[in-house]
Amino acid sequence: MPTSTEEIAMVKQSFEDLKPRLEPTSIHFYEALFERAPHLRELFREDLKGQGMRFMNTLGLILANLEEPEENPVDYKELGHLHTMLGIKQADFEPMEDALMESFREKLGEGKFTPELEAAWRRAYGLFSKKLIEEGDIPA
């Protein structure tokens, strides 16, 4: 289900609110991810700080053009192939989503990360993860 203009604005604003805390948010994301999916830990190098910031920067690029995904500077096909080369499968996107939501809730706080904002983030994540899986031909 496509996100509305209002939801896109909410998601973008929450990401802006996180910008001063992107590094701890990214580290929390990987910790939460590996807790949910320990098998993914071996796919990532030791420099989770650098990896996490690349992830957050890519997420920022995706969000920048969420209203016009065809205009997005992110090459979903290339990014998908990189994930495939790492060994990421389609099923791994679910624990990634849950870890991301946990990280946002932790770093934004319950007062800001409302159920409405979480639902908007989940819809946005669903859109770009689906595109990444399809264009990157990520295996089931």
C-alpha positions as CSV (number, residue, x, y, z in Angstrom):
1,M,0.0,0.0,0.0
2,P,1.6,3.3,-1.1
3,T,2.3,5.8,1.6
4,S,0.4,9.1,1.7
5,T,2.0,12.5,1.4
6,E,1.3,13.0,5.1
7,E,3.0,9.7,6.0
8,I,6.0,10.5,3.8
9,A,6.4,13.9,5.6
10,M,6.2,12.1,9.0
11,V,8.8,9.6,8.0
12,K,11.1,12.3,6.6
13,Q,10.7,14.5,9.7
14,S,11.5,11.6,12.1
15,F,14.6,10.8,10.1
16,E,15.7,14.5,10.4
17,D,15.0,14.3,14.1
18,L,17.4,11.3,14.2
19,K,20.2,12.9,12.3
20,P,22.1,14.1,15.4
21,R,21.9,10.5,16.6
22,L,22.5,8.5,13.4
23,E,25.6,6.8,14.6
24,P,24.1,5.4,17.8
25,T,20.9,4.6,16.0
26,S,22.8,2.6,13.3
27,I,24.8,0.7,16.0
28,H,21.6,-0.1,17.8
29,F,20.0,-1.3,14.5
30,Y,22.8,-3.9,14.0
31,E,22.7,-5.0,17.6
32,A,18.9,-5.5,17.4
33,L,19.2,-7.2,14.0
34,F,21.8,-9.7,15.1
35,E,19.7,-10.4,18.2
36,R,16.8,-11.3,15.9
37,A,18.8,-13.0,13.2
38,P,22.2,-14.2,14.6
39,H,23.0,-15.9,11.3
40,L,23.4,-12.4,9.7
41,R,26.3,-11.4,12.0
42,E,28.8,-13.4,9.9
43,L,27.8,-11.6,6.8
44,F,29.0,-8.2,8.1
45,R,32.5,-7.1,8.7
46,E,33.7,-5.9,12.1
47,D,33.4,-2.2,11.3
48,L,29.7,-1.9,12.1
49,K,30.1,1.8,12.8
50,G,31.1,2.5,9.2
51,Q,28.6,0.0,7.8
52,G,25.9,1.5,9.9
53,M,26.6,5.0,8.7
54,R,26.5,3.8,5.1
55,F,23.2,2.1,5.8
56,M,21.8,5.4,7.3
57,N,23.1,7.5,4.5
58,T,21.5,5.2,1.9
59,L,18.3,5.3,3.9
60,G,18.4,9.1,3.8
61,L,18.9,9.0,0.0
62,I,15.9,6.7,-0.4
63,L,13.7,8.9,1.8
64,A,14.8,12.1,-0.1
65,N,12.8,11.0,-3.1
66,L,10.2,8.7,-1.6
67,E,7.4,10.6,-3.4
68,E,9.2,10.0,-6.8
69,P,11.0,6.7,-6.5
70,E,11.9,6.7,-10.2
71,E,13.9,9.9,-9.5
72,N,15.8,8.3,-6.7
73,P,19.6,8.4,-6.9
74,V,19.8,5.0,-5.3
75,D,20.5,2.2,-7.8
76,Y,18.2,-0.5,-6.4
77,K,19.4,-3.1,-8.8
78,E,23.0,-2.6,-7.7
79,L,22.2,-2.3,-4.1
80,G,20.1,-5.5,-4.3
81,H,23.0,-7.3,-6.0
82,L,25.3,-6.2,-3.2
83,H,22.9,-7.7,-0.7
84,T,22.7,-10.9,-2.7
85,M,26.5,-11.1,-2.8
86,L,26.6,-10.8,1.0
87,G,24.2,-13.7,1.3
88,I,21.0,-11.7,2.2
89,K,17.8,-13.5,1.4
90,Q,14.2,-12.1,1.1
91,A,13.3,-13.5,4.6
92,D,16.1,-11.4,6.1
93,F,14.2,-8.2,5.4
94,E,11.6,-8.9,8.1
95,P,14.1,-9.0,11.0
96,M,15.8,-5.9,9.4
97,E,12.4,-4.1,9.5
98,D,11.8,-5.0,13.1
99,A,15.3,-4.0,14.2
100,L,14.9,-0.7,12.4
101,M,11.6,0.0,14.2
102,E,13.1,-0.9,17.6
103,S,16.1,1.4,16.9
104,F,13.8,4.3,15.9
105,R,11.6,3.7,19.0
106,E,14.7,3.6,21.2
107,K,16.4,6.7,19.8
108,L,13.3,8.9,19.2
109,G,11.5,7.8,22.3
110,E,8.0,6.4,22.7
111,G,6.5,9.9,22.8
112,K,7.8,10.7,19.2
113,F,7.8,7.2,17.8
114,T,4.0,6.9,17.9
115,P,2.0,3.9,16.5
116,E,1.1,6.1,13.6
117,L,4.7,6.9,12.8
118,E,5.7,3.3,13.2
119,A,2.9,2.3,10.7
120,A,4.1,4.9,8.3
121,W,7.7,3.7,8.6
122,R,6.6,0.1,8.1
123,R,4.8,1.1,4.9
124,A,7.7,3.1,3.6
125,Y,10.1,0.2,4.5
126,G,7.8,-2.2,2.7
127,L,7.9,-0.1,-0.4
128,F,11.6,0.3,-0.7
129,S,12.5,-3.2,0.5
130,K,10.1,-4.7,-2.1
131,K,11.7,-2.6,-4.8
132,L,15.2,-3.6,-3.6
133,I,14.2,-7.3,-3.6
134,E,12.6,-7.2,-7.0
135,E,15.1,-5.0,-8.9
136,G,18.1,-6.6,-7.1
137,D,16.7,-10.1,-7.7
138,I,17.3,-11.1,-4.1
139,P,16.7,-14.8,-3.7
140,A,13.9,-16.3,-1.6
